[in-house]
Amino acid sequence: MEEGDTCILCHGTRFSVIHRKDGWLYRRCAGCGLVSLINSFSASDMVAHYEDYLPTDADSIGAWHRMMMPVIEEVVQTIVSKKGKERGRVLDVGCGYGFFLAEMKARGWQVEGIELSAQGRHYAHNTGDIEVHSDPLEDLLLPENSFDVVTLFYVIEHVIDPVAVLQAAWKILKPGGLLLLRWPHSTPIVTILGPLSRYFDLYHTPYHLYDFSPETMRRLLAMTGFTGIETSIGGYTRPARWLDRWSAAAFGTLGGLLYTLSRGHILLPGISKMTTAVRPPRDSREERAPHMQHRRGPSRHQSSCAPMKHDD
Protein backbone atom coordinates (compact mmCIF):
# COMPACT_ATOMS: atom_id res chain seq x y z
CA MET A 1 0.00 0.00 0.00
CA GLU A 2 1.39 3.38 -1.02
CA GLU A 3 0.80 6.86 0.34
CA GLY A 4 0.20 9.62 -2.19
CA ASP A 5 -1.70 12.77 -3.10
CA THR A 6 -5.41 12.71 -2.47
CA CYS A 7 -8.05 10.83 -4.42
CA ILE A 8 -10.41 13.14 -6.36
CA LEU A 9 -13.47 11.26 -5.07
CA CYS A 10 -12.88 10.44 -1.41
CA HIS A 11 -9.69 12.46 -0.68
CA GLY A 12 -8.05 9.28 0.55
CA THR A 13 -4.25 9.02 0.51
CA ARG A 14 -3.72 5.24 0.42
CA PHE A 15 -3.34 3.47 -2.91
CA SER A 16 -2.11 0.17 -4.32
CA VAL A 17 -0.42 -0.20 -7.72
CA ILE A 18 -2.47 -2.52 -9.97
CA HIS A 19 -0.88 -2.11 -13.40
CA ARG A 20 2.53 -1.31 -14.88
CA LYS A 21 3.23 -0.52 -18.53
CA ASP A 22 6.44 0.95 -19.96
CA GLY A 23 7.26 2.73 -16.74
CA TRP A 24 3.73 4.05 -16.17
CA LEU A 25 1.84 3.04 -13.02
CA TYR A 26 -1.90 2.79 -12.38
CA ARG A 27 -3.14 2.77 -8.81
CA ARG A 28 -6.41 1.95 -7.02
CA CYS A 29 -7.66 4.09 -4.14
CA ALA A 30 -8.09 2.03 -0.97
CA GLY A 31 -11.00 4.21 0.09
CA CYS A 32 -13.31 4.24 -2.93
CA GLY A 33 -11.69 2.01 -5.57
CA LEU A 34 -11.06 4.70 -8.19
CA VAL A 35 -8.22 3.77 -10.55
CA SER A 36 -5.93 6.55 -11.75
CA LEU A 37 -2.58 7.07 -13.46
CA ILE A 38 0.17 8.14 -11.09
CA ASN A 39 2.02 10.28 -13.60
CA SER A 40 1.52 11.57 -17.12
CA PHE A 41 2.81 13.93 -19.77
CA SER A 42 2.87 17.66 -19.21
CA ALA A 43 -0.27 19.51 -20.22
CA SER A 44 1.50 21.12 -23.18
CA ASP A 45 2.80 17.77 -24.47
CA MET A 46 -0.65 16.24 -24.18
CA VAL A 47 -2.29 19.10 -26.08
CA ALA A 48 0.32 18.78 -28.82
CA HIS A 49 -0.44 15.07 -29.14
CA TYR A 50 -4.18 15.54 -29.48
CA GLU A 51 -3.91 18.37 -31.97
CA ASP A 52 -2.89 15.78 -34.58
CA TYR A 53 -4.74 12.83 -33.12
CA LEU A 54 -7.45 12.37 -35.75
CA PRO A 55 -6.55 11.09 -39.25
CA THR A 56 -7.29 13.25 -42.29
CA ASP A 57 -7.59 10.76 -45.18
CA ALA A 58 -11.07 9.86 -46.41
CA ASP A 59 -10.69 6.10 -45.86
CA SER A 60 -9.74 6.51 -42.20
CA ILE A 61 -12.53 9.00 -41.58
CA GLY A 62 -15.00 6.60 -43.19
CA ALA A 63 -13.75 3.74 -41.00
CA TRP A 64 -14.09 5.96 -37.93
CA HIS A 65 -17.67 6.76 -38.91
CA ARG A 66 -18.57 3.09 -39.38
CA MET A 67 -16.95 2.19 -36.07
CA MET A 68 -18.91 4.75 -34.08
CA MET A 69 -22.33 4.59 -35.73
CA PRO A 70 -23.76 1.74 -33.57
CA VAL A 71 -22.93 3.72 -30.42
CA ILE A 72 -24.17 6.99 -31.90
CA GLU A 73 -27.49 5.38 -32.85
CA GLU A 74 -27.86 3.99 -29.32
CA VAL A 75 -27.14 7.39 -27.79
CA VAL A 76 -29.59 9.16 -30.10
CA GLN A 77 -32.32 6.68 -29.16
CA THR A 78 -31.53 7.14 -25.47
CA ILE A 79 -31.88 10.91 -25.77
CA VAL A 80 -35.14 10.54 -27.70
CA SER A 81 -36.52 8.15 -25.07
CA LYS A 82 -35.69 10.58 -22.26
CA LYS A 83 -36.54 13.89 -23.95
CA GLY A 84 -39.47 12.73 -26.07
CA LYS A 85 -40.41 15.05 -28.94
CA GLU A 86 -38.55 17.93 -27.34
CA ARG A 87 -35.95 19.62 -29.53
CA GLY A 88 -33.30 21.82 -27.97
CA ARG A 89 -29.60 22.52 -27.74
CA VAL A 90 -26.95 19.81 -27.38
CA LEU A 91 -23.22 20.20 -26.68
CA ASP A 92 -20.86 17.30 -27.41
CA VAL A 93 -17.58 17.56 -25.50
CA GLY A 94 -14.80 15.86 -27.50
CA CYS A 95 -16.96 15.69 -30.61
CA GLY A 96 -14.34 14.27 -32.99
CA TYR A 97 -15.52 14.70 -36.58
CA GLY A 98 -19.01 15.69 -35.45
CA PHE A 99 -20.80 12.51 -36.54
CA PHE A 100 -23.08 12.45 -33.49
CA LEU A 101 -23.85 16.16 -33.80
CA ALA A 102 -24.72 15.71 -37.47
CA GLU A 103 -27.26 13.05 -36.49
CA MET A 104 -28.80 15.32 -33.87
CA LYS A 105 -28.86 18.28 -36.25
CA ALA A 106 -30.73 16.16 -38.79
CA ARG A 107 -33.37 15.58 -36.11
CA GLY A 108 -33.91 19.28 -35.57
CA TRP A 109 -31.57 19.98 -32.66
CA GLN A 110 -29.28 23.01 -32.35
CA VAL A 111 -25.78 21.58 -31.98
CA GLU A 112 -22.34 22.70 -30.77
CA GLY A 113 -19.15 20.80 -30.07
CA ILE A 114 -15.81 21.02 -28.31
CA GLU A 115 -12.80 19.38 -29.96
CA LEU A 116 -9.07 19.81 -29.44
CA SER A 117 -8.11 18.27 -32.78
CA ALA A 118 -7.98 20.80 -35.60
CA GLN A 119 -8.79 18.04 -38.11
CA GLY A 120 -11.98 17.18 -36.25
CA ARG A 121 -13.07 20.81 -35.92
CA HIS A 122 -12.50 21.52 -39.61
CA TYR A 123 -14.29 18.38 -40.76
CA ALA A 124 -17.34 19.05 -38.58
CA HIS A 125 -17.54 22.65 -39.77
CA ASN A 126 -16.89 21.97 -43.45
CA THR A 127 -19.18 18.96 -43.84
CA GLY A 128 -21.93 19.75 -41.36
CA ASP A 129 -21.70 23.49 -40.75
CA ILE A 130 -21.29 22.69 -37.05
CA GLU A 131 -19.84 25.20 -34.61
CA VAL A 132 -16.97 23.58 -32.72
CA HIS A 133 -14.97 25.24 -29.93
CA SER A 134 -11.27 24.55 -29.36
CA ASP A 135 -11.05 25.48 -25.66
CA PRO A 136 -11.77 23.22 -22.68
CA LEU A 137 -15.34 23.24 -21.40
CA GLU A 138 -14.43 24.80 -18.07
CA ASP A 139 -12.56 27.63 -19.85
CA LEU A 140 -15.37 28.51 -22.26
CA LEU A 141 -17.66 31.37 -21.37
CA LEU A 142 -20.80 29.50 -22.37
CA PRO A 143 -24.03 30.90 -20.90
CA GLU A 144 -25.34 29.10 -17.85
CA ASN A 145 -28.65 27.19 -18.10
CA SER A 146 -28.40 27.13 -21.90
CA PHE A 147 -28.18 23.46 -23.04
CA ASP A 148 -30.78 20.71 -22.87
CA VAL A 149 -28.23 17.90 -23.33
CA VAL A 150 -24.46 17.62 -22.80
CA THR A 151 -22.64 14.50 -24.02
CA LEU A 152 -19.12 13.12 -23.53
CA PHE A 153 -18.11 10.09 -25.63
CA TYR A 154 -14.93 8.51 -24.24
CA VAL A 155 -13.70 11.78 -22.75
CA ILE A 156 -14.10 11.65 -18.97
CA GLU A 157 -11.27 9.09 -18.55
CA HIS A 158 -8.83 11.40 -20.38
CA VAL A 159 -9.34 14.70 -18.58
CA ILE A 160 -7.12 16.30 -15.99
CA ASP A 161 -9.98 17.10 -13.61
CA PRO A 162 -13.23 15.15 -14.06
CA VAL A 163 -14.90 16.99 -11.17
CA ALA A 164 -14.27 20.42 -12.72
CA VAL A 165 -15.52 19.22 -16.11
CA LEU A 166 -18.78 17.88 -14.67
CA GLN A 167 -19.30 20.99 -12.56
CA ALA A 168 -18.97 23.05 -15.74
CA ALA A 169 -21.44 20.76 -17.51
CA TRP A 170 -23.90 21.15 -14.63
CA LYS A 171 -23.77 24.95 -14.91
CA ILE A 172 -24.47 25.12 -18.65
CA LEU A 173 -27.29 22.56 -18.53
CA LYS A 174 -30.79 23.86 -18.04
CA PRO A 175 -32.56 22.65 -14.90
CA GLY A 176 -33.88 19.23 -15.86
CA GLY A 177 -31.19 18.93 -18.55
CA LEU A 178 -29.62 15.60 -19.46
CA LEU A 179 -25.96 14.58 -19.15
CA LEU A 180 -24.81 11.49 -21.07
CA LEU A 181 -21.39 9.87 -20.83
CA ARG A 182 -19.86 6.85 -22.49
CA TRP A 183 -16.75 5.47 -20.83
CA PRO A 184 -14.54 2.36 -20.75
CA HIS A 185 -14.51 -0.05 -17.83
CA SER A 186 -11.17 -1.82 -18.20
CA THR A 187 -9.96 -2.64 -14.68
CA PRO A 188 -11.90 -5.94 -14.26
CA ILE A 189 -10.19 -7.37 -17.37
CA VAL A 190 -6.82 -5.99 -16.28
CA THR A 191 -7.29 -7.71 -12.93
CA ILE A 192 -8.21 -11.04 -14.55
CA LEU A 193 -5.27 -10.93 -16.95
CA GLY A 194 -2.78 -10.00 -14.25
CA PRO A 195 0.78 -9.58 -15.61
CA LEU A 196 -0.46 -10.41 -19.12
CA SER A 197 -2.50 -7.19 -19.19
CA ARG A 198 0.59 -5.18 -20.10
CA TYR A 199 0.56 -6.82 -23.54
CA PHE A 200 -3.01 -5.71 -24.28
CA ASP A 201 -2.75 -2.11 -23.03
CA LEU A 202 -6.43 -1.79 -22.14
CA TYR A 203 -5.77 1.56 -20.46
CA HIS A 204 -4.27 2.97 -23.69
CA THR A 205 -1.31 3.97 -21.54
CA PRO A 206 -0.74 6.76 -20.68
CA TYR A 207 -3.80 8.46 -22.19
CA HIS A 208 -6.41 7.06 -19.80
CA LEU A 209 -5.86 9.09 -16.65
CA TYR A 210 -8.74 7.35 -14.85
CA ASP A 211 -10.70 4.12 -15.07
CA PHE A 212 -14.16 4.32 -13.55
CA SER A 213 -16.55 1.64 -12.33
CA PRO A 214 -20.34 2.05 -12.10
CA GLU A 215 -19.96 2.89 -8.41
CA THR A 216 -17.15 5.44 -8.79
CA MET A 217 -18.99 7.03 -11.73
CA ARG A 218 -22.15 7.29 -9.60
CA ARG A 219 -20.14 8.89 -6.83
CA LEU A 220 -18.48 11.36 -9.19
CA LEU A 221 -21.82 12.47 -10.64
CA ALA A 222 -23.55 12.71 -7.26
CA MET A 223 -20.78 14.87 -5.81
CA THR A 224 -21.10 17.29 -8.74
CA GLY A 225 -24.82 17.83 -8.23
CA PHE A 226 -26.44 15.33 -10.62
CA THR A 227 -29.36 13.07 -9.81
CA GLY A 228 -31.28 10.32 -11.60
CA ILE A 229 -28.01 8.51 -12.34
CA GLU A 230 -28.45 5.41 -14.52
CA THR A 231 -25.72 3.22 -16.01
CA SER A 232 -26.29 0.71 -18.81
CA ILE A 233 -24.28 -1.13 -21.47
CA GLY A 234 -25.32 1.16 -24.31
CA GLY A 235 -24.21 -0.62 -27.49
CA TYR A 236 -20.74 -1.33 -28.88
CA THR A 237 -18.41 0.01 -31.54
CA ARG A 238 -17.59 -1.64 -34.87
CA PRO A 239 -13.77 -1.55 -35.24
CA ALA A 240 -12.11 -2.04 -38.62
CA ARG A 241 -10.04 -5.10 -37.67
CA TRP A 242 -12.12 -8.27 -37.78
CA LEU A 243 -10.85 -9.66 -34.47
CA ASP A 244 -11.57 -6.41 -32.66
CA ARG A 245 -14.95 -6.20 -34.37
CA TRP A 246 -15.83 -9.76 -33.38
CA SER A 247 -14.74 -9.18 -29.79
CA ALA A 248 -16.71 -5.93 -29.50
CA ALA A 249 -19.82 -7.55 -30.99
CA ALA A 250 -19.60 -10.71 -28.89
CA PHE A 251 -19.03 -9.06 -25.52
CA GLY A 252 -21.27 -6.09 -26.32
CA THR A 253 -24.15 -8.40 -27.27
CA LEU A 254 -23.61 -10.57 -24.19
CA GLY A 255 -23.46 -7.52 -21.95
CA GLY A 256 -26.62 -6.07 -23.45
CA LEU A 257 -28.45 -9.38 -23.13
CA LEU A 258 -27.51 -9.82 -19.47
CA TYR A 259 -28.46 -6.23 -18.73
CA THR A 260 -31.88 -6.68 -20.36
CA LEU A 261 -32.66 -10.08 -18.84
CA SER A 262 -31.66 -8.87 -15.37
CA ARG A 263 -33.74 -5.70 -15.79
CA GLY A 264 -30.68 -3.54 -15.39
CA HIS A 265 -29.13 -5.33 -12.43
CA ILE A 266 -26.22 -7.00 -14.25
CA LEU A 267 -23.56 -4.73 -15.78
CA LEU A 268 -20.99 -7.03 -17.33
CA PRO A 269 -17.55 -5.90 -16.05
CA GLY A 270 -14.88 -4.94 -18.52
CA ILE A 271 -17.01 -3.51 -21.34
CA SER A 272 -17.88 0.12 -21.98
CA LYS A 273 -20.77 1.71 -20.15
CA MET A 274 -23.22 4.52 -20.83
CA THR A 275 -24.36 6.70 -17.94
CA THR A 276 -27.10 9.30 -17.92
CA ALA A 277 -27.81 11.83 -15.20
CA VAL A 278 -29.96 14.91 -14.74
CA ARG A 279 -29.46 18.39 -13.39
CA PRO A 280 -32.42 18.58 -11.01
CA PRO A 281 -35.31 20.89 -11.95
CA ARG A 282 -35.53 24.26 -10.22
CA ASP A 283 -38.53 23.17 -8.16
CA SER A 284 -36.61 20.18 -6.82
CA ARG A 285 -35.10 20.26 -3.34
CA GLU A 286 -31.97 18.77 -4.87
CA GLU A 287 -31.46 21.62 -7.36
CA ARG A 288 -28.31 23.40 -6.23
CA ALA A 289 -25.10 24.57 -7.80
CA PRO A 290 -22.11 22.27 -7.23
CA HIS A 291 -20.30 23.85 -4.30
CA MET A 292 -18.05 21.17 -2.93
CA GLN A 293 -14.49 22.00 -2.07
CA HIS A 294 -12.40 20.28 -4.68
CA ARG A 295 -8.66 19.94 -5.04
CA ARG A 296 -7.77 20.16 -8.69
CA GLY A 297 -5.67 17.43 -10.24
CA PRO A 298 -1.94 17.87 -10.77
CA SER A 299 -1.03 20.30 -13.56
CA ARG A 300 1.01 17.61 -15.30
CA HIS A 301 -2.21 16.08 -16.62
CA GLN A 302 -3.98 17.12 -19.77
CA SER A 303 -6.66 19.63 -20.57
CA SER A 304 -10.30 18.59 -20.35
CA CYS A 305 -10.90 19.09 -24.07
CA ALA A 306 -9.47 15.71 -25.01
CA PRO A 307 -10.92 14.46 -28.27
CA MET A 308 -13.44 11.68 -28.49
CA LYS A 309 -11.69 8.33 -27.98
CA HIS A 310 -13.10 4.95 -28.92
CA ASP A 311 -12.15 2.25 -26.47
CA ASP A 312 -14.63 -0.61 -26.85
Backbone torsions as a table, in degrees:
resi	resn	phi	psi	omega
1	MET	NA	132.1	-177.4
2	GLU	-111.3	149.3	171.0
3	GLU	-91.4	151.6	-179.9
4	GLY	-166.8	-171.6	175.9
5	ASP	-67.1	170.5	-167.1
6	THR	-78.7	150.0	174.6
7	CYS	-70.1	140.4	-177.9
8	ILE	-70.6	-18.9	-178.3
9	LEU	-94.7	-49.8	-173.3
10	CYS	-114.6	-2.7	-178.8
11	HIS	62.4	19.6	174.4
12	GLY	-69.7	162.0	-178.2
13	THR	-123.4	7.3	-179.3
14	ARG	-111.2	129.3	-175.6
15	PHE	-138.9	157.5	171.4
16	SER	-125.8	139.3	179.0
17	VAL	-75.7	129.1	-177.2
18	ILE	-118.5	-11.1	-176.6
19	HIS	-156.2	137.8	177.3
20	ARG	-128.8	134.3	179.5
21	LYS	-151.2	115.1	175.8
22	ASP	50.4	41.1	177.9
23	GLY	89.0	-8.8	178.2
24	TRP	-90.4	146.1	-177.2
25	LEU	-125.4	132.6	171.8
26	TYR	-108.1	141.2	-176.4
27	ARG	-127.8	154.7	176.0
28	ARG	-114.0	132.6	177.8
29	CYS	-70.9	131.3	179.7
30	ALA	-71.0	-22.0	-177.2
31	GLY	-82.7	-45.3	-174.0
32	CYS	-124.7	-10.5	177.7
33	GLY	90.0	0.6	180.0
34	LEU	-64.8	134.0	178.0
35	VAL	-99.5	134.2	-178.9
36	SER	-146.0	157.8	176.5
37	LEU	-81.5	134.4	-177.1
38	ILE	-72.3	-39.6	-179.1
39	ASN	-140.2	165.3	-177.4
40	SER	-157.3	-176.4	175.2
41	PHE	-67.2	169.0	169.9
42	SER	-70.5	160.5	179.5
43	ALA	-59.5	-40.4	-178.2
44	SER	-67.3	-38.9	177.8
45	ASP	-65.8	-38.6	-179.4
46	MET	-66.3	-43.1	178.3
47	VAL	-61.4	-42.5	179.6
48	ALA	-61.6	-38.0	178.6
49	HIS	-63.8	-46.6	-174.6
50	TYR	-75.7	-18.5	177.3
51	GLU	-61.2	-31.1	-179.4
52	ASP	-114.4	23.3	-173.3
53	TYR	-68.7	-43.7	-173.3
54	LEU	-83.8	137.5	177.5
55	PRO	-69.7	160.3	-176.4
56	THR	-113.4	-15.9	-177.2
57	ASP	-76.7	150.2	-173.4
58	ALA	-61.4	-38.1	-178.8
59	ASP	-63.8	-43.7	-179.3
60	SER	-67.8	-38.7	178.4
61	ILE	-65.5	-40.2	177.1
62	GLY	-63.1	-40.6	177.9
63	ALA	-65.0	-38.8	177.8
64	TRP	-61.6	-43.4	179.8
65	HIS	-62.1	-46.5	179.4
66	ARG	-63.9	-35.6	180.0
67	MET	-65.3	-39.5	-172.7
68	MET	-90.0	-17.3	-172.1
69	MET	-58.2	-40.2	177.9
70	PRO	-59.1	-39.3	179.1
71	VAL	-70.9	-42.7	179.1
72	ILE	-59.0	-45.3	179.7
73	GLU	-61.3	-39.7	178.4
74	GLU	-64.5	-42.1	-179.8
75	VAL	-65.9	-44.5	178.7
76	VAL	-57.8	-45.5	179.9
77	GLN	-64.8	-35.5	177.4
78	THR	-64.2	-44.5	178.7
79	ILE	-62.6	-44.5	179.4
80	VAL	-60.9	-41.2	-178.5
81	SER	-66.9	-29.4	-177.5
82	LYS	-93.0	-28.2	-177.8
83	LYS	-104.2	-9.5	178.8
84	GLY	66.1	-138.5	-178.4
85	LYS	-83.4	-0.1	-179.5
86	GLU	-60.7	137.0	172.4
87	ARG	-119.5	137.4	-178.0
88	GLY	-155.4	-144.9	-177.5
89	ARG	-110.2	135.4	178.4
90	VAL	-127.9	137.6	175.1
91	LEU	-116.9	126.5	176.6
92	ASP	-108.2	115.1	-178.7
93	VAL	-88.1	120.4	-173.3
94	GLY	77.2	55.9	-167.5
95	CYS	-82.6	-2.2	178.9
96	GLY	59.0	-128.4	179.5
97	TYR	-83.4	-2.5	178.6
98	GLY	86.4	18.6	-177.3
99	PHE	-61.9	-44.1	178.9
100	PHE	-64.4	-43.6	-179.4
101	LEU	-64.2	-35.3	176.8
102	ALA	-62.6	-39.8	177.8
103	GLU	-64.4	-41.6	-179.8
104	MET	-70.0	-37.7	178.3
105	LYS	-62.9	-39.3	179.2
106	ALA	-64.6	-20.2	179.2
107	ARG	-96.5	9.3	173.7
108	GLY	96.1	8.3	179.7
109	TRP	-86.6	151.5	168.5
110	GLN	-85.7	128.8	-170.1
111	VAL	-125.5	145.9	171.3
112	GLU	-142.6	156.0	178.8
113	GLY	-135.3	167.2	170.6
114	ILE	-128.5	128.9	-178.1
115	GLU	-153.0	128.0	179.7
116	LEU	-75.9	-33.8	-176.7
117	SER	-72.7	124.9	178.5
118	ALA	-63.1	-37.2	178.6
119	GLN	-59.5	-44.9	179.8
120	GLY	-64.0	-44.9	-179.9
121	ARG	-59.7	-47.1	-177.7
122	HIS	-64.7	-41.5	-179.5
123	TYR	-63.2	-47.8	-178.5
124	ALA	-61.1	-39.4	-179.4
125	HIS	-72.2	-44.4	-174.2
126	ASN	-73.6	-33.8	-177.1
127	THR	-95.9	-26.1	-176.1
128	GLY	-124.9	2.0	-177.5
129	ASP	52.0	46.1	-177.3
130	ILE	-103.6	132.0	176.8
131	GLU	-77.1	123.5	-178.7
132	VAL	-129.4	125.6	179.6
133	HIS	-87.9	152.6	-179.6
134	SER	-105.1	-7.5	-178.3
135	ASP	-94.0	156.7	176.8
136	PRO	-60.4	152.1	-178.3
137	LEU	-55.0	-46.3	-175.1
138	GLU	-72.4	-10.8	176.8
139	ASP	-99.0	-11.4	179.8
140	LEU	-79.5	142.8	178.2
141	LEU	-93.6	57.6	178.1
142	LEU	-77.8	142.5	-178.8
143	PRO	-61.8	141.5	175.5
144	GLU	-70.0	153.7	176.1
145	ASN	57.5	41.2	-171.0
146	SER	-119.3	-11.8	-178.4
147	PHE	-117.3	143.7	176.7
148	ASP	-86.6	-29.0	-179.6
149	VAL	-142.2	137.9	170.5
150	VAL	-126.0	129.8	-178.5
151	THR	-121.7	150.3	174.3
152	LEU	-139.4	106.2	176.7
153	PHE	-92.4	113.2	175.7
154	TYR	50.3	50.0	-179.5
155	VAL	-120.7	-41.8	-169.0
156	ILE	-59.7	-29.6	-179.7
157	GLU	-76.7	-10.3	-176.7
158	HIS	-101.0	-13.1	-167.3
159	VAL	-86.8	154.2	-179.4
160	ILE	-64.9	-38.6	-171.9
161	ASP	-140.4	86.3	-178.6
162	PRO	-57.6	-34.5	-179.2
163	VAL	-64.4	-46.1	-179.9
164	ALA	-63.5	-38.0	179.1
165	VAL	-63.8	-45.5	-178.3
166	LEU	-72.2	-31.9	173.5
167	GLN	-63.3	-41.0	177.8
168	ALA	-65.0	-39.6	177.8
169	ALA	-63.9	-41.4	178.5
170	TRP	-57.4	-42.8	-175.4
171	LYS	-68.0	-36.4	-176.6
172	ILE	-86.6	-14.9	174.3
173	LEU	-73.2	144.1	171.1
174	LYS	-71.1	152.6	171.6
175	PRO	-54.2	130.6	-174.1
176	GLY	87.1	-1.2	-179.2
177	GLY	-70.9	158.5	-172.9
178	LEU	-106.5	132.3	170.6
179	LEU	-107.4	134.5	178.3
180	LEU	-133.2	127.6	179.3
181	LEU	-125.0	143.3	168.1
182	ARG	-120.1	135.3	-171.4
183	TRP	-152.7	150.0	178.6
184	PRO	-78.8	155.3	178.7
185	HIS	-132.8	80.7	-167.2
186	SER	-94.7	-25.2	-170.4
187	THR	-58.2	-39.4	178.4
188	PRO	-57.4	-39.8	179.1
189	ILE	-71.5	-39.3	176.7
190	VAL	-58.8	-41.2	-179.3
191	THR	-65.7	-42.6	179.7
192	ILE	-64.8	-42.0	-177.5
193	LEU	-72.9	-26.1	179.8
194	GLY	62.2	-134.1	-178.6
195	PRO	-59.9	-24.6	179.7
196	LEU	-68.7	-17.9	-175.1
197	SER	-63.1	-23.8	-179.0
198	ARG	-66.1	-21.5	-179.4
199	TYR	-83.8	-14.9	-178.5
200	PHE	-103.1	-20.8	174.7
201	ASP	51.7	54.3	-178.1
202	LEU	-68.9	-19.3	176.8
203	TYR	-87.6	0.9	-175.9
204	HIS	49.0	48.7	-176.1
205	THR	-52.0	133.9	-1.6
206	PRO	-102.1	27.1	-170.4
207	TYR	-83.9	-21.4	170.7
208	HIS	-86.0	111.1	179.6
209	LEU	-84.1	-21.7	179.3
210	TYR	-140.3	154.7	168.7
211	ASP	-131.8	114.6	-175.2
212	PHE	-93.3	159.1	169.8
213	SER	-116.6	168.5	175.9
214	PRO	-54.3	-37.2	-178.5
215	GLU	-72.7	-44.7	180.0
216	THR	-69.1	-32.0	175.2
217	MET	-66.3	-42.5	177.5
218	ARG	-59.7	-42.6	-179.0
219	ARG	-66.0	-41.2	178.8
220	LEU	-61.1	-44.5	-178.4
221	LEU	-70.7	-39.2	179.8
222	ALA	-64.5	-39.5	-177.5
223	MET	-73.8	-13.6	177.5
224	THR	-104.4	14.2	168.4
225	GLY	98.7	3.8	-177.6
226	PHE	-89.7	152.7	176.6
227	THR	-131.0	-179.1	178.8
228	GLY	59.1	38.3	-173.3
229	ILE	-77.3	123.7	179.9
230	GLU	-133.6	131.5	178.4
231	THR	-118.3	133.8	179.4
232	SER	-137.5	-177.8	179.3
233	ILE	-77.6	-51.9	168.7
234	GLY	75.9	35.2	174.3
235	GLY	83.0	-177.4	-178.6
236	TYR	-149.6	156.5	-179.0
237	THR	-79.9	170.8	-179.7
238	ARG	-125.3	78.3	-177.1
239	PRO	-61.7	161.3	-177.2
240	ALA	-71.9	-40.3	-177.5
241	ARG	-73.5	135.1	-171.6
242	TRP	-62.6	-37.1	-179.1
243	LEU	-67.7	-42.9	177.1
244	ASP	-64.3	-39.2	-179.4
245	ARG	-66.3	-42.6	178.0
246	TRP	-62.7	-44.6	-178.9
247	SER	-62.8	-45.8	179.9
248	ALA	-62.1	-42.1	-179.0
249	ALA	-68.0	-43.0	-177.0
250	ALA	-65.0	-52.1	-176.8
251	PHE	-73.6	-34.7	177.7
252	GLY	-64.3	-42.9	178.3
253	THR	-65.1	-44.3	178.6
254	LEU	-61.5	-45.0	179.9
255	GLY	-62.1	-42.7	179.0
256	GLY	-65.3	-38.3	179.4
257	LEU	-65.3	-46.4	179.2
258	LEU	-63.5	-38.8	179.5
259	TYR	-63.2	-44.0	-178.6
260	THR	-67.9	-48.0	-177.5
261	LEU	-64.6	-30.7	-179.5
262	SER	-90.3	4.7	-178.8
263	ARG	56.6	42.9	174.3
264	GLY	86.9	5.1	-176.9
265	HIS	-87.9	-25.2	-178.1
266	ILE	-106.6	116.2	174.2
267	LEU	-112.0	101.8	-174.9
268	LEU	-55.9	121.7	-179.7
269	PRO	-64.3	150.4	170.9
270	GLY	91.6	-8.0	177.0
271	ILE	-115.7	158.0	-173.0
272	SER	-61.2	150.4	-177.9
273	LYS	-120.8	158.3	171.7
274	MET	-121.8	128.9	-179.1
275	THR	-123.0	133.8	173.1
276	THR	-116.7	149.5	178.0
277	ALA	-152.3	165.8	-173.3
278	VAL	-129.0	138.2	164.6
279	ARG	-77.0	122.1	-173.4
280	PRO	-58.4	146.9	176.0
281	PRO	-60.9	160.1	-177.6
282	ARG	-62.5	-30.8	-177.9
283	ASP	-85.1	5.6	179.2
284	SER	-89.3	144.6	176.2
285	ARG	-64.2	-22.0	-175.9
286	GLU	-87.6	-6.3	-177.3
287	GLU	-74.1	112.5	-179.2
288	ARG	-158.0	150.5	177.0
289	ALA	-72.4	143.1	175.4
290	PRO	-60.1	126.2	-173.5
291	HIS	-132.0	4.2	-174.9
292	MET	-62.0	148.1	172.5
293	GLN	-74.0	124.0	-174.8
294	HIS	-132.1	130.9	175.3
295	ARG	-89.3	119.3	-177.3
296	ARG	-66.5	152.4	179.6
297	GLY	-65.9	164.8	-179.5
298	PRO	-59.3	144.4	-176.9
299	SER	-67.5	-12.3	180.0
300	ARG	-71.0	-14.9	-179.7
301	HIS	-82.3	174.7	-171.9
302	GLN	-86.4	169.8	175.5
303	SER	-66.9	161.5	-178.9
304	SER	-81.8	0.8	-178.1
305	CYS	-97.1	33.7	176.9
306	ALA	-56.8	142.9	-178.1
307	PRO	-72.0	164.5	179.9
308	MET	-61.4	125.6	177.5
309	LYS	-108.8	159.6	-174.1
310	HIS	-131.8	99.2	-164.0
311	ASP	-116.9	18.1	177.4
312	ASP	-62.9	NA	NA
